């Protein structure tokens, strides 16, 4: 049996295991859930290490451009390469185009502190690393959010009313779209203005903002549903492909086997509940 056929059977099993939750929570779903979480965590941990920690942290602490085999600092590097792996600490330093920046010892120390959270006696060390990471990430995200969302929304909703273009000529132009955008933005913001009661003109404008918000949320939800439906169609397409003879009818056999096992499991669970009563 080839690796392609084995992979097809595994894919069919995991797909049906996820779909089995439509019946109710069962061992097949728990297996698929644990496999997905474990594989995802391992994959992203590996990707983060080889794309960030090894080149950007170790590559700046021990760059190959300043390698000195007789120095104390690179003596530590050689010891690390001996006790770990030559792929992580290759001979002669790490060649990623960086110079030496010993300031990176600070995030290196904070990262080690975070790893100490596995020890109940030294878990308080992890608070320093977590506090630094959370604070830095919050500051960077706030700055990025203001630049990309707030300021970008203000720039996108600005309308330039200049020139001698009459209003009716603007109807078929991008000016009309900008006008709708700025009206929707202002009315949507006024809906969240709670310092005054929403009566009179403010109430009418805020009600218009509700309509714009409903359209926006509906479009976002529709886009999300379309994305999920496309994934579902892709899964069904693969299940149909795996039901052919070249895959030993993987979809058909796996479906029959899982239905039988679920039926036996449900019957045993019912008997167990009746016996306990």
TAZI-V827196 format. One record per helix or strand of 2 or more residues. SS is the DSSP state (@ for helix, = for strand). FROM is the first residue (numbers start at 1). TO is the last residue. If there is no record, write none. Layout:
# TAZI-V827196
SS	FROM	TO
SS	FROM	TO
This chain:
# TAZI-V827196
@	3	22
@	27	61
@	64	66
@	72	83
@	102	118
@	124	156
@	167	170
@	174	191
@	200	242
@	245	247
@	250	276
